[in-house]
């Protein structure tokens, strides 16, 4: 009888864990649509900024700018607004 109770208790615990795990929101992976990075790169080229110059103006690192332009990172809305102001452009955010 004791073994049966232990197995039942473990089964209920496992079931509760599965139910709780399934109710959690899925993890969101921040992957930027590639067109955002392309838009930023094109706007940067139009005003003659290097990646280093844009990074300095925005208070970011060169690596930040590289990853944004490559589509490997998603810029925050605040950064996008700052880029628009500094480069005199509009970034289309249709997929964010």
C-alpha positions as CSV (number, residue, x, y, z in Angstrom):
1,X,0.0,0.0,0.0
2,X,2.8,2.4,0.8
3,X,4.5,1.9,-2.6
4,X,1.2,2.6,-4.4
5,X,0.7,5.9,-2.4
6,X,4.3,7.0,-3.2
7,X,3.8,6.4,-7.0
8,X,0.5,8.1,-6.9
9,X,2.0,11.1,-5.1
10,X,4.8,11.3,-7.6
11,X,2.4,11.0,-10.5
12,X,0.2,13.9,-9.2
13,X,3.3,16.0,-8.7
14,X,4.5,15.3,-12.2
15,X,1.1,16.1,-13.6
16,X,0.9,19.4,-11.7
17,X,4.4,20.3,-13.0
18,X,3.3,19.6,-16.6
19,X,0.1,21.6,-16.2
20,X,1.9,24.6,-14.6
21,X,4.6,24.5,-17.3
22,X,2.1,24.4,-20.1
23,X,0.3,27.5,-18.7
24,X,3.4,29.7,-18.8
25,X,3.8,32.1,-21.7
26,X,6.3,30.9,-24.4
27,X,9.6,32.6,-24.3
28,X,9.8,35.4,-26.9
29,X,12.9,35.4,-29.0
30,X,13.9,38.9,-30.2
31,X,14.8,38.5,-33.9
32,X,14.6,41.6,-35.9
33,X,13.1,41.6,-39.3
34,X,16.1,42.1,-41.7
35,X,14.5,45.1,-43.4
36,X,14.9,47.2,-40.2
37,X,18.7,46.8,-40.2
38,X,18.8,47.4,-44.0
39,X,16.8,50.6,-43.5
40,X,19.1,51.8,-40.8
41,X,22.2,51.0,-42.9
42,X,20.9,52.8,-46.0
43,X,19.9,55.9,-43.9
44,X,23.4,55.8,-42.3
45,X,25.1,55.7,-45.7
46,X,22.9,58.6,-47.0
47,X,24.2,60.9,-44.3
48,X,27.7,59.6,-44.6
49,X,28.0,58.1,-41.1
50,X,30.2,55.1,-40.3
51,X,28.9,52.5,-37.9
52,X,31.4,53.9,-35.4
53,X,30.0,57.4,-35.7
54,X,26.4,56.3,-35.4
55,X,27.3,54.2,-32.3
56,X,29.0,57.2,-30.7
57,X,26.1,59.5,-31.4
58,X,23.6,57.0,-30.0
59,X,25.7,56.1,-27.0
60,X,25.9,52.5,-28.2
61,X,28.8,50.2,-29.1
62,X,30.0,49.4,-32.6
63,X,28.9,45.8,-31.9
64,X,25.4,47.0,-31.1
65,X,25.2,48.8,-34.5
66,X,26.6,45.8,-36.3
67,X,24.1,43.4,-34.8
68,X,21.2,45.7,-35.5
69,X,22.1,46.2,-39.1
70,X,22.7,42.5,-39.6
71,X,19.3,41.7,-38.2
72,X,20.7,39.8,-35.2
73,X,19.4,42.2,-32.6
74,X,16.2,44.2,-32.2
75,X,16.6,47.9,-31.4
76,X,14.2,49.3,-28.8
77,X,11.6,51.7,-30.0
78,X,13.6,54.5,-28.2
79,X,16.7,53.6,-30.2
80,X,14.7,53.5,-33.4
81,X,13.3,57.0,-32.6
82,X,16.8,58.3,-31.8
83,X,18.1,56.8,-35.1
84,X,15.3,58.5,-37.0
85,X,16.1,61.8,-35.4
86,X,19.8,61.6,-35.9
87,X,19.7,60.3,-39.5
88,X,16.6,62.3,-40.6
89,X,14.8,59.2,-41.8
90,X,11.7,57.1,-41.0
91,X,12.1,53.4,-40.1
92,X,9.1,51.3,-41.1
93,X,8.1,49.0,-38.3
94,X,5.4,46.9,-40.0
95,X,6.6,43.6,-38.6
96,X,7.4,44.5,-35.0
